[in-house]
Amino acid sequence: MSLDPRQVYWRSNLRFLAILLLVWFVVSFGCGILFVDQLDQIRIGGFGLGFWFAQQGSIYVFVLLIWVYVWLMNRADKDYEARCAEQAEAAE
Amino acid sequence: MSVQNWTFLMVGLSFALYIGIAIWSRAGSTKEFYVAGGQISPLTNGLATAADWMSAASFISVAGIISFIGRDGSVYLMGWTGGYVLLALLLAPYLRKFGKYTVPDFVGDRYYSNVARVVAVLCAIFISFTYVAGQMRGVGIVFSRFLDVGINEGVLIGMCIVFFYAVLGGMKGITYTQVAQYCVLIFAFLVPAIYISIMITNQPIPQLGFGSTLADGSGVYLLDKLDGLSQELGFAAYTTGRKTTIDLFFITAALMVGTAGLPHVLVRFYTVPTVSAARTSAGWALLFIALLYTTVPAVSAFARTNLLTVIPGIAYSDVPEWFSTWEDIGLIQFEDKNGDGRIQYTGPASEIENELTIDRDIIVLANPEIAQLPAWVIGLVAAGGLAAALSTAAGLLLVISTAVAHDLLKSTFMPSITEKAELRVARIAAGLAVVVAGYFGINPPGFVAQVVAFAFGLVAASFFPIILLGIFWKRANNIGAIAGMVCGIGFTAGYIVYFKFLHPELNVAAEWLFGISPEGIGTLGMLINFAVAIVLSLLTAPPPAEVQALVEEIRLPDNVAGVRKASA
């Protein structure tokens, strides 16, 4: 008996959300606000690293996060369809 | 050609384009009017969402604000982009799967309650009106500065244009005009930014120029130079912050969550054909928004450097032309306190008294003039500011008209109304909303500007928790949702009104609850909303089986084979 495809799909979605939102929190609230002064000790060109995260880096990461999620979920959608088809076959 | 002729040309061409698109894309059915038939491609919707979201405030104000407050301005950059991560991951795909036309539709059906629906409609209308009045005001300022017509005539012209394409085309017309408006506004923002970046740092990419060394060969980094200039004049160093960590934290969170829950942005994700298209479309939207938002802080730093190099100590008789023009409209004020005929522009730490007041809103508009760019660039910036204001205004007006025709009439009070009559009501409502918005643009209640900033907190405290719980927690029920929304928005609005309107003299850090300013209180309102909704839901009966089945359903991908092929 294989697992319910709906549950598998929803659980993997929740796992992706937890990981991506953790990154989201770390780059914005973490690097851009909580640890900004510590990170500013490190310089990249004219930027302190904390300042760079607050005004540039966090935004780049946000864009990446959405596209990673798009890619992960498109893959999960295909997996879901395959599992559904498998289950339908098994039922016949 | 003079600046004014160039401006007429740029603005005229862009307006002709918007009207042309409106005529070409008329809406024939309510579905076309509300959600453009649900057949917009993810890329097109991403472009339209970017224009819909980026308002006169994004185009005109943000760079100016950051220019004056330095690193603390990061809250706007992170807040207004980070919200899209929440939107793309937690809200948009599920709302698309749910289908129908509006956010109140979702709230009403998910919480099986017309009371919840009406509360959501009222929140949506209130938020949209405060927002749209600000846009109309922005249109008026651009017209009066660059085209030499009064602010009132400017607002009237803007009203006519929006009226034309919002009423004719509904969401379909708005979508395609917004695509054009995105192109106009991003071009208008990037061209001067690139010009100035090359002038100051020899680096054509502003995002990099901002962290490069100066073009004068001194080897000094731009930001170090700016910190030095600021401190010399008695301002705080540009790259340091003054706000407390907890306040920054709460303001950023309120802006992010508010962004994710804005009804005029969420409704755009109903226009794409599938759930997967909704996700992709959010990816495009943030990419296009990030293009502007990563340029903004660079523009702020360039403008601040230019300003601090040109102005302090200059003789009043020698000021550049832009200084006098903006002084004429009252957005720059100079008072020669020590009577030496020179402009002293100093910060709080300086011994010399400051004699200059500069309105933050002029930074982006005056930037090309301060940097002495060609006249056509100045005209382009005016057209860009108008594009930003008009695209957002149209999106908001559509939310208002849909709320009246669809959510109130069709779903709540007159379910038997025919589609043709509903479409007519939607058009009339859009028309009336334009007129009301124009009225507030011409006679702004004194608090509009402030309320616009607080609208985010109100959204964060009302919509976001209820939609999120509705998707991720099957047990959330009608009583929890209604009480949560009312408590969240009530607490937030009460706190804002108390400090901003009743006791403005108490609006200092020492008096704030936990040191949270009214700008950031929406985050606490959101937490209250969550807590109330969860506790009351657990204390009362769970939602009926068919609602729980609905929640199961919206969590799944679109699995109708035909739909999937059509979108591929």
Contacts between the chains, C-beta under 8 A, distances in Angstrom:
chain1	res1	chain2	res2	distance
A	6	B	552	7.3
A	6	B	555	7.8
A	6	B	556	6.1
A	9	B	555	7.9
A	9	B	556	6.7
A	9	B	557	7.1
A	10	B	555	5.4
A	10	B	556	8.0
A	13	B	555	7.5
A	17	B	89	5.7
A	17	B	90	7.2
A	20	B	85	7.5
A	20	B	89	6.3
A	21	B	85	7.5
A	21	B	89	6.8
A	24	B	82	6.7
A	24	B	85	4.9
A	28	B	78	4.8
A	28	B	82	5.1
A	28	B	252	6.8
A	28	B	256	7.8
A	29	B	249	6.3
A	29	B	252	6.8
A	29	B	253	7.7
A	32	B	74	5.9
A	32	B	78	5.5
A	32	B	252	7.8
A	33	B	74	7.9
A	33	B	245	6.3
A	33	B	248	5.0
A	33	B	249	5.6
A	33	B	252	6.6
A	34	B	245	6.5
A	34	B	249	7.5
A	36	B	71	7.7
A	36	B	241	7.3
A	40	B	239	7.4
A	44	B	211	7.1
A	45	B	211	4.3
A	45	B	212	6.6
A	45	B	221	7.0
A	46	B	210	7.5
A	46	B	211	4.0
A	46	B	212	6.1
A	46	B	213	6.9
A	46	B	221	3.3
A	46	B	222	5.8
A	46	B	223	4.7
A	46	B	224	6.6
A	47	B	210	7.9
A	47	B	211	4.4
A	47	B	223	6.8
A	48	B	239	6.1
A	51	B	71	5.9
A	51	B	223	7.7
A	51	B	239	5.0
A	52	B	211	7.1
A	54	B	71	6.4
A	54	B	74	3.7
A	54	B	77	7.3
A	54	B	78	6.7
A	55	B	66	7.9
A	55	B	71	7.5
A	55	B	73	7.9
A	55	B	74	5.3
A	55	B	77	5.7
A	55	B	297	4.1
A	56	B	207	6.3
A	56	B	210	7.8
A	56	B	294	5.7
A	56	B	297	7.0
A	58	B	77	7.7
A	58	B	78	5.2
A	58	B	81	7.7
A	58	B	82	6.8
A	59	B	77	6.5
A	59	B	78	7.3
A	59	B	81	4.8
A	59	B	290	5.1
A	59	B	293	5.7
A	59	B	294	5.4
A	60	B	290	7.1
A	60	B	294	7.2
A	62	B	81	5.3
A	62	B	82	5.6
A	62	B	84	6.5
A	62	B	85	5.1
A	62	B	286	6.2
A	62	B	290	7.2
A	63	B	283	7.5
A	63	B	286	5.2
A	63	B	287	5.4
A	63	B	290	5.1
A	65	B	85	5.4
A	65	B	89	7.8
A	66	B	84	6.8
A	66	B	85	6.2
A	66	B	88	4.5
A	66	B	89	7.5
A	66	B	279	7.6
A	66	B	282	5.7
A	66	B	283	4.4
A	66	B	286	5.5
A	67	B	283	4.9
A	69	B	88	6.5
A	69	B	89	5.7
A	69	B	279	6.7
A	70	B	88	8.0
A	70	B	276	7.8
A	70	B	279	4.8
A	70	B	280	5.3
A	70	B	283	5.1
A	73	B	93	7.7
A	73	B	276	7.0
A	73	B	279	6.0
A	73	B	557	7.8
A	74	B	276	5.9
A	74	B	279	8.0
A	76	B	557	7.6
A	77	B	276	6.1
A	77	B	557	4.3
A	80	B	556	7.6
A	80	B	557	5.7
A	80	B	559	7.3
A	81	B	557	7.8
A	81	B	559	6.5
A	84	B	559	6.9
